[in-house]
Amino acid sequence: MPSYSSVISTSRDRSGNDPIFIWNGEARARAAAGEDILNATIGALMNDDGTLGSLPTVIETFKTLTGPKVGGYAPISGLPAY
């Protein structure tokens, strides 16, 4: 059975390690060692040229929003309508 990868062929053999994976690995290792840590690593989708990846429909939707609808977080318990 052939193996499957969602990574494009030109990126499969890229050397090095993305910094977010390095920091995430460090946080996980420290937690596994019993250290009281907060793993606050977040990743971002980047284009091959290093710019932030974004979907045009998302950008267009953001342009229609104002104030708290742009910067607010959903409550931890979720939105009541959901």
N, C-alpha and C positions, 0 to 999 in steps of 0.2 A: 504494500500500500504506500503510495507516495506521500511524503510529508507536505503539510500545507503551512504557508506563512502569509500573513497579511502585510508583511513588509515588502515594499517594492524591491525588485532584484538589484537595482543599483545601490541600495542602502543596506543590503543584508550583510555585506562584508566590511562595512565602515568600521574603521578602527576607533578605539577609545570608548569612553563611556560618558553618557550625558550626565552633566552635573546633578540633575534632579535625582537620578538613580543612585548616584554616589551618596548624596545626603540622605535619601530614603534608606539605603542600606545601612548607613551609620546609625540612623535613628532606630531601625529595627534591631540591629546588633546590640545597641545599648539597652533597649527594652528587654531583649532576651537575656541579657546579663543581669537584669534586676534593677537597672537604673530607672529612676522615676523621670521619664521624659515626656515631652509633648512633640509628636511628629507632625510638624506643620508644613511639610513639603507639599507643594502644589506644582503640577506640570502645566505646560502650555503647548499647544500645537504650533509648531514652527514649519514654515515653508523651507524648501531645500536651500534657498538663499539666505536663511537665517531670520527672515522677517516673520512677525506674528501671523499665523494663519487665521483667516476669518471667513465666514460665509456671508456673501452679499445680502442674503435675506435677513440675517441677524443684524447687520449694520443698518439696513433700511428700517427695520423694526425699532432699533434703538433711537433712530432719528425722530420717531413719533412719540417717544416717551419723555416725561419730564420729572424732575424732583425725585421723590422717594421711589417711584416706579423704576428709575434707572439704577439707583445705588442701594436700594434696600434689599435686605436678605429675607427670605421666607422664614417664618418662625420655625424653631426646631421641631415643634409638634406638627408642623404642616399647616397649610392653609385650610380654614374651615370648609370651604367649598369643595376641597379635594377629599 
